[in-house]
Amino acid sequence: MGNPGEISTYWQALAVAADNHQLYLNAEAAQACSAACEQYILKLRHHQETATALARVSGWGDFDMGLQLQDIFAKKAVGGENNMVDVLQSHIDIVEEMKVVFDKFFTSTNEVDAANAGDIQIEAPR
């Protein structure tokens, strides 16, 4: 997958571009993307819970080799190098950054609409 920091920096750069009005996305499309991100985050968190449960494996017997295998597989789920829980968390972090970018488009649109509506009410037709 490459360096996760690069992907994170990419989405942070897009967030800055959105703040500086250098990036545009239709509010409805942004809201749909944000909702898709939210659903994906929920799925990833569910997979994290499942992976956490995999750390409590048993049934490998009492022999040293069985206990070693039990430990190896448990650490692949939680606590070991490149374990599933941490990998899933890195994906969650990136999708949350994506969601922040998408939220900027319909949040800022709603703020502009509210400001314009307030201006119209203040300066009513004469």
N, C-alpha and C positions, 0 to 999 in steps of 0.2 A: 504494500500500500504506500510505500514511500514514507516521508517524514510527516507525521501528523501535525507538527507545528506549522508546516507550510500551508496546509489546508485551513487551519485555524486563522492564520495570518491573512489568507485570501478572503475569508468571510468577514474578517474585521475590516479589511480594506474596502470591501463592498459596503459595509455599514457606514464607513466614513464618507464614501462616495455618495451614498444616499443622503446623508446629513448635509452634504455640500451641494445637493441638487444636481449632481453629475450622473446620477443613475435614476432611471424612471421605470416604474412598473405599474400597470393598471391596478387600482385598488381592489377590484374583485379578484383578479388573478393573484395578487399578493395575499389576500385573505384565504383563498383556496390553498395556496402553497403553505401558508402558516398552519392551517388546519391539518394538512397532510403531514407536516413536521410534527405536530402535536400527537397525531395518531402513531407515527413511526416511533416517537420517543416512548410512548406507552408500550409498544411492542418490544422495544429494546429493553425497557425496564423489566418487563415480564421475563424475557430471556435471561436477564441478570439474576432474577430470583431463581429461575430454574437452574442456572449454572451454580449458584450458591448451594442449592440442595445437592448438587453432584459432588460437592466437597465431602459429603458425609456418606461416601460409598462404603459398602461392607460386602461380605460374602467371598472374600478372596482367600479365606482359610487362615490357619495359624502358622503356616510355614513362612520363613523369612522372605522368600520370593513373592508370595502372595501379599505380605504386608508391604513390601517395597512397591509392588504394582499399585496397591491401594493408595500409598502415599504419592506416587507419581501422578496418578489420575486425579487425585484430590487437588494437587497443586496446579494441574492444568486448568482446573475449574476456578480455584481461588488461591491466591497467595504466591503462586510460582511465577517464573518469568513468562511474560506474554500470556498470562492467564485470561480465561474467557471473561471474567467479571471486569477486569481492567480494560480489556479490548472493547467490550461493549460500552464501558463508561466513556472511552475516548470517542466512540461514535455518537453517543448521547450528547457529549459536549459540543461536537461539531454541528449536529442537527439543531441544538439549542441556539448556536450562533447563527445558523441559517434562518431560524425562526425570528430572531431579533431583526435581521435584515428585512424580511418580509413584513414584519409588524410595523416597521418604520413607514412603509408606503401607505397602508390604510389608516394608521394612527395619524400621520401628518395630514392626510387628506381630510380626515374627520375634524382635525383641529382647524384647518383652513376653512372648511365649511362652517364650522361653529363661529369662527371669527367673522366671516362674511355675513352670516345670519345676524350676528350682533350688530355689525355696522349698518345693515339694512334697517334693523329695528330702531337704532339710534337716529339715523337720518331718514325718517319716514317720508314718504312722498308729501309734497306741499301743495 
